[in-house]
Amino acid sequence: MTNDRFIILLTKELCEQLNDAEREELLSILNEHPHYRDQRDLFKAYWEKDRNEYEASTALFKKVQEKIRAEEAISHPQRSHRRIWYSAAAALILIIGSIAYLRHSTQNSQTIAATTRWLQTTTRPTQKDVLKLSDGTVVTLNSATTIKYPDHFSDSTREVYLEGEAFFDVNKNPGHPFIIHADKMNIRVLGTSFNVKSYRNEPSGEATLITGSIEVTLNDRPSDRIILKPKEKLIVQNNKATRRQLGIAQTTLDSAGKSTRYALTNLTYFRNNVNTVVETSWVENKLVFSNKDFIDISGDLERWYGVHIEFMTERAKHYNFSGYFEKETLPEALDVLKMIDHFSYKIEDSTVYIY
């Protein structure tokens, strides 16, 4: 067992991959077993002096064979040294194999990194954009959204990173899962259409499934695999969101200590109109919200109109609204909301003050 461990530690030392604890372990083995020192010195000498010349295992092993033959010519009392060199030869084969594997893996990773170019697209408030990825997947970006994606996908997975909101129509490819990393959520799909909303400054993130099937895991709850069916929505708590801000009943929440809370609900339709899905209405250039507090829709209003909203009273934050806007200007939209619950507003440059 000690010999096997010595080989592993020496291999990592030659490849400069030893951590502090492993370095201490290797020194301890060398102190307890002095004959390993000769092996280590030989291997390090060859590795440092002629690492290019002796890259191939056959070339380096030949050097050890020559040393063994030299030891065999020594008288009988020196046979212990010969046994050491036989052991060294066996160890060397394993070491060379390990080093070749590590080098091959490192070169592969470097080759992939060198040939894969990551791209980034960001939309400003009031703007939307449509991307077609290299695999044929179509991504519609909402306002104030950033997506990072490779210019071409690898042979194993298709991965992108999202901050904001986007609607994905994923090209089906069962052998190459499509994975979206969105703050606390990691969404895995094979081929489907769904919406992801993940703005860092909002109380919750959402994954809304339209067709197909998706699997969601959370960063701090990797063992929970949440499977969504069509017309279902996953709501994930961000930071210190309250149950009221999440817009769901307490009984639907799943919690594990201080882990992220989440809940599964159904799609939201505007006033029972099955043709208007609130979660994806933005794709059709509609600003729709149903039974939401003013503070909760303020982010949508800010991105939609390119403004910043300041609440001057706590009471105004909790006025509850439902709304459906398409071509209305900001003053027109605010005037409509005023008819539902009384408040005053003032627009100065790009800031809206609510009283």
C-alpha positions as a printed Julia matrix, in Angstrom:
355×3 Matrix{Float64}:
   0.0     0.0     0.0
   2.88    2.37    0.87
   4.49    1.74   -2.51
   1.24    2.5    -4.35
   0.79    5.68   -2.36
   4.4     6.7    -3.02
   3.84    6.3    -6.76
   0.72    8.45   -6.65
   2.35   11.21   -4.6
   5.53   11.2    -6.7
   3.48   11.43   -9.88
   1.61   14.45   -8.52
   4.88   16.03   -7.39
   6.42   15.7   -10.84
   3.27   17.23  -12.34
   3.33   20.02   -9.74
  -0.11   19.06   -8.38
   0.74   18.33   -4.75
  -1.18   20.18   -2.06
   0.37   20.97    1.33
  -1.07   17.89    3.07
   0.16   15.56    0.32
   3.63   17.14    0.39
   3.85   16.41    4.12
   2.71   12.84    3.5
   5.37   12.31    0.83
   8.13   13.63    3.11
   6.96   11.3     5.86
   7.17    8.28    3.53
  10.67    9.29    2.44
  11.78    9.58    6.06
  10.36    6.21    7.03
  11.56    4.4     3.87
  14.99    5.71    2.82
  15.17    3.49   -0.27
  12.35    5.55   -1.83
  14.67    8.57   -1.78
  16.95    7.05   -4.43
  13.97    6.35   -6.68
  12.6     9.86   -6.2
  15.99   11.48   -6.91
  16.43    9.47  -10.11
  12.96   10.22  -11.42
  13.21   13.93  -10.58
  16.64   14.16  -12.24
  15.37   12.66  -15.47
  12.14   14.68  -15.31
  13.82   18.04  -14.71
  16.84   17.58  -16.98
  15.43   15.74  -19.97
  11.63   15.95  -19.75
  11.31   16.55  -23.48
  13.76   13.86  -24.54
  12.2    11.28  -22.21
   8.56   12.14  -22.82
   7.85    8.68  -24.21
   7.71    5.9   -21.64
   9.95    3.59  -23.68
  12.84    6.07  -23.73
  12.75    6.74  -20.01
  12.25    3.09  -19.09
  15.28    2.17  -21.19
  17.43    4.36  -18.95
  16.28    2.46  -15.87
  16.94   -0.86  -17.61
  20.53    0.18  -18.24
  20.9     1.04  -14.56
  19.55   -2.39  -13.57
  22.04   -4.15  -15.82
  24.83   -2.13  -14.25
  23.68   -3.18  -10.77
  23.56   -6.85  -11.83
  27.32   -6.7   -12.48
  27.93   -5.81   -8.82
  28.87   -8.54   -6.32
  26.36  -10.52   -4.25
  26.26   -8.19   -1.17
  24.81   -5.46   -3.38
  21.72   -7.44   -4.51
  19.48   -5.31   -2.31
  20.28   -2.37   -4.57
  19.32   -4.48   -7.58
  15.93   -5.19   -6.0
  15.46   -1.47   -5.48
  16.05   -0.8    -9.15
  13.63   -3.54  -10.23
  11.03   -1.92   -7.99
  11.91    1.44   -9.46
  11.35    0.1   -12.96
   7.9    -1.2   -12.07
   7.02    2.07  -10.35
   8.28    4.03  -13.34
   5.86    2.32  -15.7
   2.96    3.4   -13.51
   4.36    6.89  -13.14
   4.86    7.39  -16.86
   1.34    6.13  -17.52
  -0.11    8.51  -14.96
   1.91   11.46  -16.25
   0.91   10.73  -19.83
  -2.74   10.61  -18.8
  -2.51   13.85  -16.83
  -0.74   15.6   -19.66
  -3.22   14.3   -22.22
  -6.16   15.45  -20.08
  -4.59   18.87  -19.54
  -3.83   19.28  -23.23
  -7.37   18.23  -24.13
  -8.84   20.8   -21.75
  -6.53   23.49  -23.09
  -7.41   22.56  -26.66
 -11.15   22.8   -25.92
 -10.68   26.12  -24.13
  -8.59   27.44  -26.99
 -11.05   26.4   -29.7
 -14.24   27.46  -27.88
 -14.96   31.17  -27.99
 -17.53   32.5   -25.53
 -19.89   35.21  -26.68
 -22.1    37.57  -24.69
 -25.23   39.46  -25.66
 -26.83   42.09  -23.43
 -30.09   43.95  -24.01
 -30.74   47.37  -22.55
 -34.01   48.4   -20.86
 -36.88   48.78  -23.38
 -35.03   46.51  -25.85
 -35.44   42.85  -26.82
 -33.37   40.58  -29.02
 -33.55   37.17  -30.68
 -30.54   34.83  -30.95
 -30.1    31.59  -32.85
 -27.42   29.44  -31.24
 -25.11   27.09  -33.12
 -27.34   24.05  -32.42
 -30.44   25.75  -33.83
 -31.9    26.75  -30.44
 -33.73   30.08  -30.6
 -33.5    32.4   -27.57
 -35.65   35.51  -27.17
 -34.12   37.97  -24.69
 -36.23   40.34  -22.6
 -35.04   43.78  -21.55
 -31.95   44.23  -19.31
 -30.81   40.63  -19.91
 -27.38   39.11  -20.42
 -26.67   35.69  -21.9
 -23.26   34.03  -22.26
 -22.9    31.2   -24.78
 -20.15   29.47  -26.82
 -19.79   30.08  -30.53
 -20.2    26.32  -30.87
 -21.2    23.65  -28.36
 -19.03   20.75  -27.18
 -19.65   17.1   -27.97
 -21.2    16.36  -24.57
 -23.43   19.23  -23.4
 -24.85   22.56  -24.46
 -24.48   25.12  -21.67
 -25.34   28.82  -21.4
 -25.42   31.38  -18.55
 -28.34   33.74  -18.08
 -29.01   36.82  -15.98
 -32.41   38.36  -16.68
 -35.28   36.84  -18.63
 -35.38   34.77  -21.81
 -37.7    32.44  -23.69
 -35.96   29.31  -25.0
 -37.08   27.15  -27.91
 -34.49   24.39  -27.57
 -33.57   22.27  -30.56
 -34.12   18.63  -29.63
 -30.95   16.54  -29.25
 -31.29   13.69  -26.69
 -27.57   12.94  -26.73
 -26.6    16.52  -25.86
 -28.59   18.02  -22.97
 -29.14   21.78  -22.93
 -28.27   23.35  -19.56
 -29.04   26.9   -18.42
 -27.26   28.33  -15.37
 -29.42   31.14  -13.96
 -28.3    32.36  -10.52
 -29.59   29.69   -8.09
 -31.21   27.52  -10.78
 -29.66   24.98  -13.14
 -32.16   23.93  -15.79
 -31.58   20.79  -17.85
 -33.6    20.07  -21.01
 -33.47   17.9   -24.09
 -35.86   19.78  -26.36
 -38.71   22.02  -25.28
 -39.96   25.6   -24.98
 -39.96   27.48  -21.69
 -39.35   30.82  -20.02
 -36.65   31.65  -17.44
 -36.76   34.79  -15.31
 -33.78   35.43  -13.05
 -33.09   39.07  -12.2
 -30.76   39.33   -9.2
 -32.48   42.36   -7.67
 -35.94   40.75   -7.6
 -37.4    38.64   -4.76
 -37.81   35.48   -6.84
 -36.73   33.69   -9.98
 -38.98   31.61  -12.2
 -38.87   28.77  -14.69
 -42.1    28.39  -16.69
 -42.63   25.37  -18.92
 -44.76   25.65  -22.05
 -44.03   22.38  -23.87
 -41.9    19.3   -23.2
 -40.18   18.65  -19.89
 -37.38   20.26  -17.88
 -35.41   19.29  -14.78
 -34.3    21.99  -12.34
 -31.72   21.7    -9.57
 -30.78   24.41   -7.06
 -27.18   25.26   -6.19
 -27.61   24.65   -2.45
 -30.0    21.7    -2.85
 -28.37   19.52   -5.53
 -30.16   16.37   -4.41
 -33.57   17.89   -5.19
 -34.47   17.24   -8.81
 -37.58   19.24   -9.67
 -39.37   18.02  -12.79
 -41.77   20.45  -14.47
 -44.65   19.41  -16.66
 -46.27   21.63  -19.31
 -48.12   24.67  -17.88
 -46.24   24.48  -14.59
 -44.06   27.19  -13.06
 -41.26   26.9   -10.53
 -40.78   29.89   -8.21
 -37.4    30.13   -6.45
 -36.76   32.49   -3.56
 -34.01   35.05   -3.96
 -32.27   36.5    -0.92
 -34.8    37.37    1.84
 -38.02   37.26   -0.13
 -41.22   36.94    1.88
 -44.01   34.51    1.13
 -46.17   37.43    0.12
 -43.52   38.61   -2.35
 -43.32   35.12   -3.8
 -47.05   35.29   -4.38
 -47.74   31.76   -3.15
 -49.34   30.19   -0.11
 -47.2    29.04    2.76
 -48.33   25.42    2.37
 -46.82   25.2    -1.12
 -43.35   26.09    0.06
 -40.7    23.44    0.51
 -37.92   24.37    2.91
 -34.89   22.63    4.34
 -33.33   24.69    7.08
 -31.65   27.71    5.54
 -31.77   26.28    2.02
 -33.47   28.04   -0.85
 -37.26   27.9    -0.76
 -39.13   26.96   -3.9
 -42.67   26.16   -5.0
 -44.46   24.66   -7.97
 -47.56   26.44   -9.27
 -49.56   26.63  -12.49
 -49.33   29.23  -15.23
 -51.06   32.54  -14.62
 -53.75   33.57  -17.09
 -54.93   37.15  -17.33
 -58.46   37.31  -15.92
 -59.11   33.68  -16.86
 -58.26   34.34  -20.51
 -56.57   31.13  -21.68
 -55.04   32.96  -24.63
 -52.98   35.32  -22.46
 -50.28   33.7   -20.34
 -48.83   36.3   -17.99
 -45.39   34.66  -17.73
 -44.69   34.72  -21.49
 -46.76   37.7   -22.64
 -43.6    39.83  -22.97
 -42.54   37.7   -25.95
 -45.6    39.08  -27.77
 -44.68   42.64  -26.7
 -47.34   42.8   -24.01
 -46.8    43.94  -20.43
 -49.22   41.83  -18.39
 -49.49   41.27  -14.63
 -52.21   39.77  -12.48
 -52.93   40.4    -8.8
 -49.47   41.79   -8.05
 -48.33   44.4    -5.54
 -46.96   47.65   -6.95
 -43.47   46.88   -5.61
 -43.48   43.51   -7.38
 -44.37   44.93  -10.81
 -42.06   47.93  -10.49
 -39.13   45.97  -11.97
 -41.18   45.06  -15.06
 -42.26   48.68  -15.45
 -38.67   49.89  -15.11
 -37.39   47.55  -17.83
 -40.4    48.13  -20.06
 -40.13   51.93  -20.03
 -36.44   52.38  -19.22
 -36.97   54.28  -15.96
 -36.24   53.95  -12.25
 -39.14   53.89   -9.77
 -38.83   55.34   -6.26
 -41.59   54.72   -3.69
 -41.96   57.67   -1.36
 -44.46   55.86    0.91
 -44.53   52.28    2.18
 -48.27   52.09    1.67
 -48.01   52.6    -2.09
 -45.71   49.58   -2.43
 -48.56   47.25   -1.5
 -51.28   48.56   -3.79
 -52.49   45.55   -5.76
 -52.94   45.66   -9.53
 -53.78   43.69  -12.63
 -52.87   45.26  -15.96
 -52.54   44.66  -19.69
 -50.47   47.12  -21.71
 -49.16   47.08  -25.26
 -48.62   50.52  -26.79
 -49.41   52.73  -23.81
 -46.88   55.37  -22.79
 -45.62   55.47  -19.23
 -47.98   58.3   -18.17
 -50.89   56.48  -19.78
 -50.07   53.25  -17.93
 -49.7    55.06  -14.59
 -52.97   56.9   -15.11
 -54.74   53.58  -15.67
 -53.27   52.17  -12.46
 -54.36   55.31  -10.58
 -57.95   54.45  -11.45
 -57.61   51.15   -9.56
 -55.89   52.43   -6.43
 -55.27   56.09   -5.73
 -51.69   57.37   -5.75
 -49.76   60.3    -7.16
 -46.65   60.26   -9.29
 -44.02   62.64  -10.63
 -41.63   61.95  -13.52
 -38.28   63.7   -13.45
 -35.88   62.75  -16.23
 -35.73   58.92  -16.01
 -36.98   58.61  -12.41
 -40.61   58.08  -11.38
 -41.57   59.09   -7.85
 -44.65   57.36   -6.42
 -46.53   59.04   -3.53
